[in-house]
C-alpha cells in the first residue's frame, strides 16, 4: 500500500498546489477557466490523439468490457436514484445525484494518472471508460433533465446531443487518432513529437486546474455529498469489480484498469451540467470537493488491490 500511495501522492500534490494557488488568489477563477480550456482543447486532446493513433479500435473497444462496466455502473446509478427518491427529491435532482455516483474524473485525472501508474497498455481500457462516460451517461442525464422540463422527447434534443458530442475535443481527438491508426501509416515524426510535447502538458495542467477549481467551492449539504462520495469512491469500484471479475470474467489486466478508473472522484463535468441546468450545483460541488480529498487514500487502496490481483499492472510502462 505505501509504495502505491507514494506513487499517487505527486499527482494529488499537484491538485493541492492548484488548490493553494486558487485559495490565495494567485490563480483567479478567470485564470483557472483559461487553463482548463488550454488543457481541454489542446493538451489533453493531443495526448488522446497520440494514444489512439497508436492503437486500433480493437485495443479500445471490447464488448465484454463495455457490458461489465455498464452493468456495474447501472447498479450504483439505480441505487443512488432510489436513495434520492426516498428523500423525495425531484427526478432531475435524483439524476444529477446518480451521475455523481458513477461519473469519475477520467479525462483530467484518470487518463494522465492511470497510464503512468498502470503502464502504457492501460490507455485502451481507460479510454473505453472515458468514451462510455461521455457518450452514455452524459447523454442520459441530458435526456432525463430535458425530458422532465419539456414533458416529452423531441428530435431537437437528440440533434443537440449529437452536435455536443461532435464538438467535444476529446471525442474528436480520439476519433481522429483511430482514423489515422486505421490507415496503417505511422504518425510523421515532427507531428508525433509536437503531440508529445503538447500532450505532456496535460498531466500537470489538468491536475493543477482541478485543484484551482476546487478552491472556489464551498461545502454545503454535507450529509448528501458524503453519501454520494461514498457511492463514487467505494460502491462504484466495488460494483464494477464484481461485474468485471465475477459476472463477465473480463481479462484481468483490463478489469484492473476498469476498477481503478471506477475509483476516481466525482468528475468536474457533472458540476458543469448541474450548473447549466440549475439542478443542485452546490450539492455536486461539495461532492466533488469531498470525493477528491478522500480519494487521495481510496484511489491508492484500490490501485494497490488491483495491482496485487494482477502483477502485470504497473509493469507495462
C-alpha positions in Angstrom: 0.0 0.0 0.0 2.7 2.5 1.0 4.6 2.3 -2.4 1.4 2.8 -4.3 0.4 5.7 -2.0 3.8 7.3 -2.6 3.4 6.9 -6.4 -0.1 8.6 -6.4 1.0 11.3 -3.9 2.7 13.5 -6.6 -0.5 13.6 -8.6 -2.6 14.7 -5.7 0.2 17.1 -4.6 -0.3 18.9 -7.9 -4.0 19.1 -7.2 -3.1 20.5 -3.7 -0.8 23.1 -5.3 -3.5 24.2 -7.6 -5.9 24.4 -4.7 -3.4 26.6 -2.7 -2.9 28.9 -5.8 -6.7 29.3 -6.1 -7.2 29.9 -2.4 -4.6 32.7 -2.1 -5.9 34.1 -5.4 -2.6 33.7 -7.2 -4.7 31.9 -9.7 -8.0 33.8 -10.2 -11.2 32.0 -11.3 -10.7 33.5 -14.7 -7.1 32.2 -14.9 -8.4 28.7 -13.9 -11.0 28.8 -16.6 -8.4 29.6 -19.3 -6.0 26.9 -18.0 -8.9 24.4 -18.1 -9.6 25.5 -21.7 -6.0 25.0 -22.7 -5.9 21.5 -21.2 -9.3 20.5 -22.6 -8.9 21.8 -26.1 -5.2 21.4 -26.6 -3.0 19.4 -24.2 -5.4 16.6 -23.3 -6.6 16.4 -26.9 -3.0 16.0 -28.1 -2.4 13.3 -25.5 -5.6 11.4 -26.5 -4.7 11.7 -30.3 -1.2 10.3 -29.6 -2.6 7.4 -27.6 -5.3 6.5 -30.1 -3.2 6.9 -33.2 -1.0 4.1 -31.9 -4.0 1.9 -31.0 -6.5 0.0 -33.1 -10.3 0.1 -32.4 -10.0 -3.5 -31.1 -7.5 -2.2 -28.5 -10.1 0.2 -27.1 -13.5 -1.4 -27.7 -14.3 -4.8 -26.2 -18.0 -5.8 -25.9 -17.5 -7.8 -22.7 -15.5 -4.9 -21.1 -18.3 -2.4 -22.0 -21.1 -4.6 -20.7 -19.2 -5.3 -17.5 -18.6 -1.6 -16.9 -22.2 -0.6 -17.8 -23.6 -3.3 -15.5 -21.6 -2.2 -12.5 -22.5 1.5 -13.2 -26.2 0.6 -13.6 -26.3 -1.0 -10.1 -24.9 2.1 -8.4 -26.8 4.5 -10.6 -30.1 2.9 -9.7 -29.1 2.7 -6.0 -28.4 6.4 -6.0 -31.7 7.1 -7.7 -33.5 5.1 -5.2 -31.9 6.8 -2.2 -32.7 10.2 -3.8 -36.3 9.2 -4.3 -36.6 8.1 -0.6 -35.6 11.6 0.3 -38.4 12.8 -2.0 -36.3 14.9 -4.4 -37.3 15.6 -8.0 -36.3 13.3 -10.8 -33.9 15.9 -12.2 -32.1 16.1 -8.8 -32.1 12.4 -8.4 -30.5 12.0 -11.9 -27.8 14.5 -11.0 -27.0 12.6 -7.8 -26.9 9.3 -9.7 -24.5 11.0 -12.1 -22.2 11.9 -9.2 -22.2 8.3 -8.0 -20.9 6.8 -11.3 -19.0 9.5 -13.3 -15.4 9.8 -12.3 -12.8 12.4 -13.3 -11.4 10.1 -16.0 -10.4 12.7 -18.5 -8.5 15.1 -16.3 -7.3 12.7 -13.7 -7.7 9.2 -14.9 -6.1 9.3 -18.3 -2.9 11.1 -17.1 -2.5 9.2 -13.8 -3.6 5.7 -14.6 -1.4 5.4 -17.7 1.6 6.4 -15.7 0.8 4.2 -12.7 -0.5 1.1 -14.5 1.5 1.2 -17.7 1.0 2.3 -21.3 -1.2 -0.7 -22.1 -3.8 0.8 -19.7 -4.6 3.5 -22.2 -7.1 1.4 -24.2 -9.2 0.4 -21.2 -9.1 3.9 -19.7 -10.2 5.4 -23.0 -13.1 2.9 -23.2 -14.3 4.0 -19.7 -14.0 7.7 -20.8 -16.0 7.1 -24.0 -18.8 5.2 -22.1 -19.0 8.0 -19.5 -19.1 10.8 -22.2 -21.5 9.1 -24.7 -23.8 7.0 -22.5 -24.1 8.9 -19.2 -23.7 12.4 -20.4 -26.5 11.7 -22.9 -28.6 10.0 -20.3 -28.6 13.0 -17.9 -29.3 15.4 -20.7 -32.3 13.3 -21.9 -33.7 13.0 -18.3 -33.5 16.6 -17.4 -34.6 17.9 -20.8 -37.4 15.4 -20.9 -38.7 16.3 -17.4 -38.7 20.0 -18.3 -40.3 19.7 -21.7 -42.5 16.8 -20.8 -41.6 15.0 -23.9 -38.7 13.8 -26.1 -38.1 15.6 -29.4 -35.7 15.3 -32.3 -34.2 18.6 -31.3 -32.9 17.0 -28.1 -31.1 14.2 -30.0 -29.8 16.7 -32.5 -28.3 18.8 -29.7 -26.8 15.7 -28.2 -25.2 14.7 -31.4 -23.8 18.2 -32.0 -22.5 18.2 -28.4 -20.5 15.0 -29.0 -19.1 16.2 -32.3 -17.9 19.4 -30.7 -16.3 17.6 -27.7 -12.5 17.8 -28.4 -11.8 14.6 -26.5 -14.2 12.7 -28.8 -12.9 14.4 -31.9 -9.2 13.7 -31.0 -9.9 10.1 -30.2 -11.8 9.5 -33.4 -9.1 11.3 -35.4 -6.4 9.2 -33.8 -8.3 5.9 -34.6 -8.9 7.0 -38.2 -5.2 7.7 -38.6 -4.4 4.4 -37.0 -6.7 2.6 -39.4 -4.7 3.9 -42.4 -1.7 1.8 -41.1 0.6 4.7 -41.6 2.9 5.9 -38.7 2.4 9.4 -37.5 5.1 11.5 -39.1 8.0 12.3 -36.7 7.5 16.0 -36.3 3.8 15.7 -35.8 4.3 12.9 -33.2 6.9 15.0 -31.4 4.6 18.0 -31.4 1.7 16.0 -30.0 4.1 14.5 -27.4 5.3 17.9 -26.2 1.8 19.4 -26.1 0.3 16.3 -24.6 3.0 16.3 -21.8 1.4 19.5 -20.5 -1.9 17.6 -19.9 -0.9 15.9 -16.7 0.4 18.9 -14.7 -2.1 21.3 -16.3 -5.1 19.1 -15.7 -4.2 18.3 -12.1 -3.4 22.0 -11.3 -6.7 23.1 -12.9 -8.6 20.5 -10.8 -7.1 21.9 -7.6 -7.6 25.6 -8.6 -11.2 24.9 -9.5 -11.8 23.3 -6.1 -10.6 26.4 -4.3 -13.7 28.3 -5.3 -16.1 25.7 -4.0 -17.8 25.8 -0.6 -19.2 22.9 1.3 -23.0 22.6 1.8 -25.4 19.7 2.1 -22.5 17.7 3.7 -24.6 14.6 4.5 -25.8 14.1 0.9 -22.4 14.9 -0.5 -20.7 12.5 1.9 -23.2 9.7 0.7 -22.5 10.5 -2.9 -18.7 10.5 -2.3 -19.1 7.1 -0.6 -21.1 5.8 -3.5 -18.5 7.0 -6.0 -15.3 6.0 -4.2 -16.4 2.7 -2.6 -19.6 1.4 -4.1 -18.8 2.2 -7.7 -15.5 0.4 -7.9 -16.9 -2.5 -5.8 -19.8 -3.0 -8.2 -17.6 -2.7 -11.2 -15.1 -5.2 -9.7 -17.9 -7.7 -9.1 -19.3 -7.2 -12.6 -15.9 -7.4 -14.3 -14.3 -10.2 -12.3 -17.3 -12.4 -11.5 -20.2 -11.8 -13.8 -18.4 -11.1 -17.1 -14.9 -12.5 -16.4 -13.1 -9.7 -18.1 -9.4 -10.3 -18.8 -7.6 -9.5 -15.6 -5.4 -6.6 -16.8 -8.3 -4.7 -18.4 -10.5 -5.5 -15.4 -7.9 -4.0 -13.1 -7.7 -0.8 -15.1 -11.5 -0.6 -15.3 -11.8 -0.9 -11.5 -9.1 1.7 -10.9 -10.9 4.1 -13.3 -14.2 3.5 -11.4 -12.5 4.5 -8.1 -11.8 8.1 -9.3 -13.5 11.0 -7.6 -16.6 12.8 -9.0 -15.9 14.5 -12.3 -16.0 18.2 -12.7 -18.2 18.0 -15.8 -21.1 16.8 -13.6 -20.9 20.3 -11.9 -20.9 21.9 -15.3 -24.1 20.1 -16.2 -25.7 20.8 -12.8 -24.9 24.5 -13.1 -26.0 24.6 -16.8 -29.4 23.2 -15.9 -29.7 24.8 -12.5 -30.1 21.5 -10.7 -28.3 21.1 -7.3 -25.0 22.7 -8.3 -23.9 23.2 -4.7 -24.6 19.6 -3.8 -22.5 18.5 -6.8 -19.7 21.0 -5.9 -19.5 19.6 -2.4 -19.4 16.1 -3.6 -16.5 16.9 -5.9 -14.6 18.6 -3.1 -15.1 15.8 -0.6 -14.6 12.9 -3.0 -11.4 14.5 -4.4 -9.9 15.0 -0.9 -10.8 11.5 0.3 -9.6 9.8 -3.0 -6.0 10.5 -2.0 -6.4 7.4 0.2 -9.1 5.4 -1.5 -7.6 5.5 -5.0 -4.3 4.3 -3.6 -6.1 1.5 -1.8 -7.9 0.4 -5.0 -4.8 0.6 -7.1 -2.9 -1.4 -4.5 -5.6 -4.0 -4.6 -5.8 -4.4 -8.4 -2.1 -4.5 -8.8 -2.0 -7.2 -6.1 -4.5 -9.2 -8.1 -2.6 -8.7 -11.3 1.2 -8.1 -11.1 1.2 -7.0 -14.8 -0.5 -3.8 -13.8 2.2 -1.2 -13.3 4.7 -3.2 -15.2 3.8 -2.3 -18.7 5.1 1.2 -19.0 
